[in-house]
Amino acid sequence: MKLLAVGELVAFLRRLLESEPALQDIWVRGEVSNLTTSSAGHTYFTLKDAQGQLRCVMFRGRYGAHLLAHGALVSAHGAVSIYETRGELQFYVDMVQPEGLGLLHLEYERLKARLQEEGLFDPAHKRPLPRFPQHIGIVTSPTGAVFHDMVHVLERRYPLVEVVFAPSPVQGDGAGDGVVAALQALWQEPAINVIIVARGGGSLEELWAFNEEKVVRAIYKSPVPVITGVGHDTDFTLSDFAADCRAPTPSAAAEVAVPDRADLLKRLGTSQRRAQAALDGLLAQRRHQLQATARRLTGLAPDLASRRHHLLEVCSRARAHLDKLTSVRREQVHGMAGRLSALSPLATLGRGYALVHHASSGTAVRHRAQVATGDRLSIQVVDGSFAARVSEDGHGQG
């Protein structure tokens, strides 16, 4: 037998209770009584029913504190431990929901509140979807019509897109792990632009895989945008809150993921018509400007016909003046030629004179003293020249 101090026993009991997983994640239903709030904002109350009662504490800022009121029937979530100072069994409450909700719904609200507080549902985290995706990953069941319906929608709206299918169970044990594994497989495909996580409608139990924390966190940390299309229009899972875009149905998710080919063709036609109209207007404007410029240039151009006529007149007068001047100069030349002819030595020779030159030097002989016996001379007369030699007696000899 072992002897323990009170504090040791209480600490042992606290460790014993806190080591039991079933007591650290538990819902307790009962009526609220002895409700008080401390100056620090913490709430103290008792949950009771006909068989017993449990002291509870709910620290400030926990979800659902506003539901606590004397006599209210609630479901509280938390962990069981011992408050060592007083040695009292105490239920540490972290969430309160109205009594009457099912256990899954209670768990849904608890997990939703915690993940929301962490920021997983923050709109600032939402990413825009690619406008023209080239590769879309789809996570859904390999059986059933959901996948085929989505592919049909994609082919009808945007046949350019390529689908990469990552099959996964979407209901029952292991469905959550399967969805996470399928997402991780798609993350390994670098060409994926967007991922669709989808399944058909069902009850809260059937859709529970998409409320599992592991699935919600996987969608939140996806490197590419995620679209959820789980259940029907009124079904909201926690995965929907974490996704970048939530669609009411799987087919609607496929529609959201891609543009509509018919709409694109319509918009393209409208853009083409607008561009053609703008081009036609621009061409008309430039044509008008060109015509106006041509008219201004025509007004500034010289009168070529008038200038040509004036030039012909000037040329005609110049030619007449030149002809007259040429005639005058010709007459002057003829007069000078006559005078030169009269002064020409040939004219003198024609009257019987001759020109005498030394044959060797060409020096003109003007005086008798310029020659001596034996000198050879050149005698030029009107019709030519002949040689001569001076004789001893002073008479020339041919």
Buried (B, 14 or more C-beta within 10 A) or exposed (E): EEEEEEEEEBBEBBEEBBEEEEBBEBBBBBBBEEBEBEEEEBBBBBBBEEEEEBBBBBBEEBBBBEBBEEEBBBBBBBBBBBBBEEEEBBBBBBBBBEBEBEEBEBBBBBBBBBBBEEEBBEEEEBEEBBEEBEBBBBBBBEEEEBBEBBBEBBBBBBEEBEBBBBBBBBBEEEBBBBBBBBBEBBBEEEEBBBBBBBBBBBEBEBBBBBBBEEBBBBBBEBEBBBBBBBBEEEBBBBBBBBBBBBBBBBBBBBBBBBBEBEEEEEEEEEEEEEEEEEEEEEEEEEEEEEEEEEEEEEEEEEEEEEEEEEEEEEEEEEEEEEEEEEEEEEEEEEEEEEEEEEEEEEEBBEEEEEBBBBBEEEEEBEEEEEBEEEBEBBBBBBEEEEEBBBEEEEEBEE
